Amino acid sequence: MPCGRKRCKNFGPEDIKGSIVAIVTPFKEDGTLDEEGFRELVRWHLKEKTHGLVVVGTTGESATLSKEEKARVFEIALEEAKGKVPVILGTGTNNTAASIELTKMAQEMGADAVLMVTPYYNKPTQEGLFRHYEAVAREVKVPIILYNVPGRTSVNLAPETVARLSKIRNIIGIKEATGCMKQATEIFRLCGNKFRVFSGDDFTAFGLMALGGHGVISVAANVVPREMARFMEACLKGKWDQARRMHFKLYPLFKALFLETNPVPAKAALALMGKIASPTVRLPLAPMSEANLEKLREVLKDYGLI
């Protein structure tokens, strides 16, 4: 499904850095895709200087989107980004054949990279994880970013397995979302400087950047894109005192956006801010409770966002 993306600038792995928003997928109140709302979100992020987009990841509710819906969201993101920032498309599933199919589609559409979550529910061994990613990488040329989030998948991609995978030419990095600095340190130690490591948790972004990270794939960037971009720019430039101050300033917002399961609070925040028409999430996710919504509202007021 051509979108003209290949006529635009192509980004290399070295261009994927900084604050990369794990962008939400807005829905209308009836649960269907809000295509125009999504276009407006992408345009806002470009205006706010977000460094990159991750589309149809965890925050984009990939688990409840059909293949056709994913293709449409991919297409809109690529059309609107117009080669101004890297666009990373989420193609991970718990089915290797399906992951290959989605990744081939993303490659054909012109993705700068793909983000592939570890297979969930199946609970593969480390050898199974290695073979899963190896099989996908063998079928495509598009750069692949691993995504390790054991709190949601029930499987942990061990640093030793990451090191094995890092030797595959088009596996370029990892979104590390264990929240464990010990594991992150092992990845840096075993994989070397060329392998790109991104924080998968806003809470750990400062620490991971201090270890040598390349950026954050961020939930908070949905709500404060410009601030997260400045935060990551400070880290990348080694301005650690400034970055530390920004980390502490943003920390209450990081907490508020995880009062309930992501992306429920992020969508609620965007709706309160008037950036999306509805905070609708798809079942089995449920709307934010009134008590937590009030807590979120107070934090957004403190930041001057509403």
FENVEN-V371558 format. One record per backbone hydrogen bond with DSSP energy under -0.5 kcal/mol. NH is the residue of the N-H (numbers start at 0). CO is the residue of the C=O. E is the energy in kcal/mol with one decimal. If there is no record, write none. Layout:
BEGIN
nh->{NH;NH}
co->{CO;CO}
e->{E;E}
END
This chain:
BEGIN
nh->{6;7;14;15;16;17;19;19;20;20;21;22;22;24;25;27;30;33;34;37;38;39;40;41;42;43;44;45;46;47;48;49;50;51;52;53;54;54;60;61;63;64;69;70;71;72;73;74;75;76;77;78;79;80;81;83;85;87;87;88;88;89;90;90;91;98;99;100;101;102;103;104;105;106;107;108;109;109;110;111;112;113;114;115;115;116;117;120;121;128;129;130;131;132;133;134;135;136;137;138;138;139;139;143;144;145;145;146;147;148;151;152;153;156;157;160;161;162;163;164;165;166;166;167;170;171;171;172;173;174;175;175;176;176;180;183;184;185;186;187;188;189;190;191;194;195;197;198;199;203;204;204;207;208;209;210;211;211;212;213;214;215;216;217;217;221;222;223;227;228;229;230;231;232;233;234;235;236;237;238;239;242;243;244;245;246;247;248;249;250;251;252;253;254;255;256;257;258;263;266;267;268;269;270;271;272;273;274;275;284;292;293;294;295;296;297;298;299;300;301;302;303;304;305}
co->{3;4;11;12;14;213;17;215;18;51;217;20;53;58;23;31;27;25;32;33;34;35;36;37;38;39;40;41;42;43;45;44;18;18;85;20;52;87;57;56;60;61;65;66;67;68;69;70;71;72;73;74;75;76;77;80;50;52;85;86;112;54;88;114;114;94;95;96;97;98;99;100;101;102;103;104;105;106;105;86;86;142;88;113;144;114;146;152;119;124;125;126;127;128;129;130;131;132;133;134;135;135;136;169;113;143;172;115;174;146;148;148;149;154;155;157;157;158;159;160;161;162;163;164;167;143;169;143;195;145;173;197;147;174;178;179;180;181;182;183;184;185;186;187;191;171;173;214;175;200;200;201;203;204;205;206;207;208;207;196;196;17;198;19;215;218;219;219;223;224;225;226;227;228;229;230;231;232;234;233;237;238;239;240;241;242;243;244;245;246;247;249;249;250;251;252;254;255;260;262;263;264;265;266;267;268;270;269;269;281;288;289;290;291;292;293;294;295;296;297;298;300;299;299}
e->{-1.5;-2.0;-1.9;-1.5;-1.1;-2.5;-0.8;-2.8;-0.6;-2.0;-2.7;-1.5;-1.4;-0.6;-0.7;-3.1;-2.3;-2.5;-1.0;-2.2;-2.3;-2.3;-1.9;-2.4;-2.4;-2.3;-2.4;-2.1;-2.1;-2.3;-1.0;-2.3;-1.8;-0.9;-2.3;-3.0;-0.6;-2.7;-1.8;-1.8;-1.5;-1.4;-2.6;-2.4;-1.9;-2.6;-3.0;-2.4;-2.3;-2.4;-2.4;-2.4;-2.6;-2.5;-1.6;-2.5;-0.7;-3.3;-0.5;-0.5;-2.1;-2.9;-0.6;-2.1;-1.0;-2.4;-2.4;-2.1;-2.5;-2.5;-2.5;-1.9;-2.5;-2.4;-2.4;-2.0;-0.9;-0.8;-2.3;-2.1;-1.1;-2.3;-2.0;-0.5;-2.7;-0.6;-1.8;-1.1;-2.3;-2.5;-2.5;-2.5;-2.2;-2.2;-2.5;-2.4;-1.8;-2.8;-1.9;-0.7;-1.3;-0.7;-0.5;-3.2;-2.9;-0.5;-2.8;-1.6;-2.5;-0.6;-2.4;-1.2;-2.2;-0.5;-1.0;-0.7;-2.4;-2.5;-1.7;-2.5;-2.3;-0.5;-1.1;-2.1;-2.0;-2.0;-0.9;-1.1;-2.3;-3.3;-0.8;-3.0;-2.3;-0.8;-0.6;-2.1;-2.6;-1.9;-1.9;-2.4;-2.5;-2.5;-2.4;-1.5;-0.6;-2.8;-2.9;-2.6;-2.6;-0.8;-0.5;-0.9;-2.6;-2.5;-1.9;-1.1;-0.6;-1.0;-1.7;-3.0;-0.7;-2.3;-2.7;-2.2;-0.9;-2.0;-1.7;-2.6;-2.3;-2.1;-2.2;-2.3;-2.4;-2.2;-2.2;-1.8;-2.8;-1.7;-1.6;-2.8;-1.6;-2.4;-2.6;-2.0;-2.1;-2.5;-2.2;-2.1;-2.5;-1.4;-0.5;-0.8;-2.1;-2.3;-2.2;-2.0;-1.7;-1.5;-2.3;-2.7;-2.1;-2.8;-2.4;-2.2;-2.3;-2.1;-1.0;-2.8;-1.0;-2.0;-2.5;-2.0;-1.5;-2.5;-2.5;-2.0;-1.8;-2.5;-2.1;-2.1;-1.6;-1.5;-2.7;-0.7}
END
